[in-house]
């Protein structure tokens, strides 16, 4: 069964460094999402992406964040200058038919900022 | 609030028993979805019920939706230790933001 994959599973970085989290959505899916979950807290929406542009973003997704679909398979989240509070699990998700349909999540990348 | 409120916050049952989780909300929805998360790992979609549906089944799962009361319930029958997880009801709005909005969830513990 097709699944969303994410790499790396765990990323440790120093404050102020740039990180790129990678996701490979399910191949025929058209809508892509990033969520994050700070330890012990709720899952929070960051951004949605469709047709090579951001379709929706939350207040969390400020100028330090960017997303890109550099080729036909990868979907990336970049954090330009990491802060301690960026430490969280980051989940990628995709859906085939649109934002009102079920989303398929990847296993997550645990980002630790020291 | 645009998120569902799950009740109870925590539930502990014995293997073989049924587990019922409830969700209440306040806004107009396009659909309501239930997701499961095992110990901070990835989220797994369980079932989606649209605003014009009242009940759906998937294996051991049964979901009901009452839009007049703005509530939903998830029933897991004949629970197993592997059902131990957090369960979230997630709303997709009729208008405005279409991204999933998660609540705090119900933490289910199934004792073997």
Interface residues (C-beta under 8 A of the other chain):
Chain A: X33 X35 X37 X39 X42 X43 X44 X45 X48 X56 X58 X89 X91 X93 X99 X100 X101 X102 X103 X104 X105 X106 X107 X108
Chain B: X30 X31 X33 X37 X40 X41 X42 X43 X44 X45 X48 X88 X92 X97 X98 X99 X100 X101 X102 X103 X104 X105
